[in-house]
Each structure stands twice: as C-alpha cells, then as structure tokens.
C-alpha cells in the first residue's frame, strides 16, 4: 500500500502553481469572478441555514443568480481561451457580447421570479 506524503502534496501544488502562472491575465480575472460568484452563493446558503428562508423566492433568486452568472462566466472563459480550438474563429468581443446578453436575460428572469 502506497502512502501519500506531504512532499507529494507539495509537488502537486508546485506543479499546479507553475502551470497556472502561464495562464493569461484575462483568464485569471474570469476565474476570480467565478470564484467570487460561487463564494457569494455559499454565503447566501449559509445565511439561509442560520437565519431561515422566509422569503424563499428571494433566497432562490439570489442563489440562482450567482450560480447562473458563474456558469456563464465559465462559458466565457472557454470561448476566450486561445488554446481552445473549437472557438478559434470566435472573436473575444463577440464572446463578451454573448456573455453580457445572456446575463441580461438571466437577470430579467431572476427579477421576474422575485415577483
């Protein structure tokens, strides 16, 4: 049976850090935005667990807004990534315009769901 050591974990984190350092800045910004959106959804779920979910539509709207925004940002990251061969003909401006339009539609639905 093979035991995992802290040296293995350090080597793994070192390799991940060096691979991520080669990532372009615009993709890192999108990654940070995704982490922020998911973290905000987790804060809302924790708040609901502690306080309660009296206006359940509000809670559901907030969480779905955060998760939907994160999913759309991941789609933007996939489309903007230069190493992705599927979207090589798609201009980054077009991908960003699609992201903005989809966010607009998402938030119009969320506002409608609030009542």
LINURPE-V611730 format. One record per residue. N is the residue number from 1. RES is the residue in one letter. OMEGA is omega as a letter, one per 30 degrees, with the letter a starting at -180 (none if undefined). BURIAL is I if it has 24 or more other ideal C-beta (glycine too) atoms within 12 Angstrom, else O. Layout:
BEGIN
n:res:omega:burial
N:RES:OMEGA:BURIAL
N:RES:OMEGA:BURIAL
END
This chain:
BEGIN
n:res:omega:burial
1:X:a:O
2:X:l:O
3:X:l:O
4:X:a:O
5:X:l:O
6:X:l:O
7:X:l:O
8:X:l:O
9:X:l:O
10:X:l:O
11:X:l:O
12:X:a:O
13:X:l:O
14:X:l:O
15:X:l:O
16:X:l:O
17:X:a:O
18:X:l:O
19:X:a:O
20:X:l:O
21:X:l:O
22:X:a:O
23:X:l:O
24:X:a:O
25:X:a:O
26:X:l:O
27:X:l:I
28:X:l:O
29:X:l:O
30:X:l:I
31:X:l:I
32:X:l:O
33:X:l:I
34:X:l:I
35:X:l:O
36:X:a:O
37:X:l:I
38:X:l:O
39:X:l:O
40:X:l:O
41:X:l:I
42:X:l:O
43:X:l:O
44:X:l:I
45:X:l:O
46:X:l:O
47:X:l:O
48:X:l:O
49:X:a:O
50:X:a:O
51:X:a:O
52:X:a:O
53:X:a:O
54:X:l:O
55:X:a:O
56:X:l:O
57:X:l:O
58:X:l:O
59:X:a:I
60:X:l:O
61:X:a:I
62:X:a:I
63:X:l:I
64:X:l:I
65:X:l:I
66:X:a:I
67:X:l:I
68:X:l:I
69:X:l:I
70:X:l:I
71:X:l:O
72:X:l:I
73:X:l:I
74:X:l:I
75:X:l:I
76:X:a:I
77:X:l:I
78:X:a:I
79:X:a:I
80:X:a:I
81:X:a:I
82:X:a:O
83:X:l:O
84:X:a:O
85:X:a:O
86:X:a:O
87:X:a:O
88:X:l:O
89:X:a:O
90:X:l:O
91:X:l:O
92:X:l:O
93:X:l:O
94:X:l:O
95:X:l:I
96:X:l:O
97:X:l:O
98:X:l:O
99:X:a:I
100:X:a:O
101:X:l:O
102:X:l:O
103:X:l:I
104:X:l:O
105:X:l:O
106:X:a:I
107:X:l:O
108:X:l:O
109:X:l:O
110:X:l:I
111:X:l:O
112:X:a:O
113:X:l:O
114:X:l:O
115:X:none:O
END
